[in-house]
Amino acid sequence: MNKIKFSKWNKSVPMYDDFQAAICDSITRDYLEKFDVLEIGVGRGGTAQKLLEKFDNVNYEGIDIDKDALKIAKETLGEKR
């Protein structure tokens, strides 16, 4: 995964990392089986990256109207998506 693409952008959004952590922390139960997440407005893939790092049993799907952002998200997430 390419975290470098986020480094400059993350600094321009107040509390970006805290927001991403809060999203992942809001999933509190231990999932024994696969579970589904649909993210509307995937952007550059920051939330997806955190979810996929934390949970190996998530079936993630993300959509966005910004094709350039989706391209970056696909590059960032690579095979994990």
N, C-alpha and C positions, 0 to 999 in steps of 0.2 A: 504494500500500500504506500501511496505517496503522500505523506503528511506535510511535506514541504509546501505544497500548493495552498494549504490552509494557513500556514504560519503568519503571513503578512495580513491576510484577510481577517483572521481571528482577532488580531490586535485592534482592528478598526471597529469591531462590534463589542460593546461593553458586556462583560460577563458571558461571552460566548461559550467558553469551556464549562462554566457553571450550569448554563442552560442545557448543554448536551448531557452532563452528568445527571441533572435532575430528571431528564427524560428517561434515562436508563434506570435510575433509582426508583422511578415511579412503578416499574414492573417489579413487584415485591414478592410474588409467590414463586416458588421453585417449580419450574415447568419440567416435567419428566418426559413429556412428548413434545413434538414440534408444535410451535404456535405461529400464527400469522401476524404480520405487521404490514399495514399499508400506510405509507407516508405520502401525503399530498403536499407537494412543494419540496421535493428532495434537495433542491439547490445543488450544492457541490458535494453532497454526500456525507456531511459531518455527523448527522444523527445516525445514519445508516452505519457508518464506520464504527461508531461507539457501540451500537447494538450488536453488530456482528462480532466485535471483539469480546463483548461480555457474554453473549449467548451463542452456543454452537448449535442450538436447536430451534433457531428462528427461521421462518420462511419469509424473507423480506421482499417487498415489492415497493418501488418508489416511482412516482410520476411527477412531472414538472412541465410547465409550458415553455420554459426557457431551454431550448435545444443545446445552447452552449454550456449551460450549467450541467445538463444531463451528460454531456460528453465528458466533462471534468469528473463528474461523479462516477461514471463508468470506468474511467482511467484510474481513479483513486481506489475504487472498490475491487477492480480486477475480477478474479475468479470467485471472490467471496459472495458476490451478489447473486 
